[in-house]
Amino acid sequence: MTFKLVKWNKEHINSVAQHANNQKIADNLRDVFPYPYTYADAEGYVNACIKNDDDHQITRAIEVAGKAVGSIGVFVKEDVYRKSAELGYWLAEDYWGQGIMSEAVKQICTEVFECFDIVRIFAEPYGFNIGSRRGLEKAGFTLEGIMKSSVCKHEKIYDSCMYALLK
């Protein structure tokens, strides 16, 4: 599947509102990602990405056939963590299992290591999110550890996994 990572623009709002409104996506992300996902949520997210891009973060739309079908971003941390950055992403369910995310992760990590003075990019998928974990591994990330009972999602306790890619 052919895709591009592109800077966010207001034309992406409709497709984000359409594709992000999916319980399966929300179940794999932090609670800040709502379900149902409304047009107002999409508008707020896209506008924030446009406003804050390249200021200690790089966010990109994952675009297929001119439509945003996902999001990927890397966020540089502060204080003693200032040489690390956190990776976050989501992809529309219709595009799962096609290798898009592992390639998108590779592309954005290359860009981030060139743009920021960091030595490490990390991601923390939930232990049960096997697809995300495999995608990170395909992109060169290493499992550093499993944090037992570290997250609470839908009032249930789950493990999370620490993956990292070093420069």
N, C-alpha and C positions, 0 to 999 in steps of 0.2 A: 504494500500500500504506500503510495506516495503522499508525503506530508511535508509541510514547511513549518519552521518556527519563525514567527513574525511578531513584530511589535504590536501591542494592542492598539485598536482604534474603535471608535464608537460604532462602526458598522458590525462589530463582533457581538454586540449586546444581544440581539435577537437569537443568534445561534447558541450563545452561552445559556440564555434563559431556557431554551428548548432542551439542550443536551444535559445540562447540570441538574435538571429537575428529575432525579432518579434516586430512589431509596437505596439501591445497591451502591451507588457512588458515595452517598452521604454516610452509609454504614461503615465505610472504610476510611473516613476522614475525621478530623477533629470536629467538635460540636459547633465551631464557628461556621462551618459549611452547613447551611440549613437544608431541611427538607420539610415541606415542599420548598423548592427554589423558585423564587418569583422573578418577574422582569425587573422589579426594583432591586433585588439582590444582584442580578447580573449587571445592571446599570452601575450600582455602587462599586462592585468588584472591578469592572473594566475601567471605570473612571479612576479608581485608586491605583490601578496598575499603570495607567497612562501618566498620572501625576507623580508617582514615586519611583518610576523606573530609572535605573542606573544610579540611584542615590542609596547605596548600600544594598541594593537588590537588583536582580535582573528577572523580569517576568516576561513570558512569551505566550502567545496563543499558539496552540497546535492546530494548524489549518490544513484541511483536506478539501480540495475542490473549492477553495475560496471561503469556506465556512470554518469558524472556530469550533472544534470538536473536543477541545480539552485545554488545559492550562498547565504550565510548568514554571516554577520560579525557584530562585536561590536567594537566600536572605542572609547577609553577613551579620554575625553576632557582635556583641559589645563586650567591653570590660576584658576580663581574662580570656574570654572566648573569641576575641576579635580576629584571630587568625583562622577561625572556623566559620562555615556557613551552612545553613540548613536548606535542604532540598524538599520541595513539596510539589505535588502534581495530582491531576485527575484526568481521566479520559472517558469520553462517551462510551457506553457499554457496547454499542455496535462495532467499536474498533478494538475491543479487547482481544488479546491473543494473537495479534498480527505483527508483533515486534516493533510497533510504533514507539511505545514508551521507552524501551531500552535504548533505541537510537536517539530519541529526543533527549534522554538523560545524558548520553555521551556528548551530544552537540552542545547542550547548555553548560555542562561542566567544563568543556574546553573553553567556551567563551568566558565563563566566570573566573577560571584560573588565569586567563589573560588580562582581565579587567581589574581584578582586586588582589590585594596583597594578602592572600590567604594560603594555607597549606592543607586544608582539609574541608571536604564537603560531606555532610552526613544526612541520613534519612532515618526515620523511625516508623516503619510500617508496623501495623498490628501483627502479632504472631500468626493469626489465622489468615492473613492476606497473602496467600501463597503466590498469586500472580504478580503482585507488586514486589515481593521478595525475589522471585526469579528474574524479574525485569532488572532489578538493581544488580543482581549477580551477573547477568548478561552484559551489563554496562560497565563491569569492572569493579563494582563495590564489594567489600569484604564484610561478612558478618562479624562484628566485634563482640557481640554478646546479646543475650536475651534477658530483658528486665522482667522478672516474674511479677505478675499482678500489678503492673505499673499504670494501667489506664482503666478508666471507668467509662464505658459507652453503653447507653441505654440501660443504665443502672446495673450493668454486669461488669465484672472485673476480668480483664484480659492481659496477656503478656504483650510486650512490644519488643521490637528487635532494633538494635543499633547497627546500622550499616554505615560504612565510610569509604570514601575514595580519597587517597592522599595524592598530593601534587607530585 
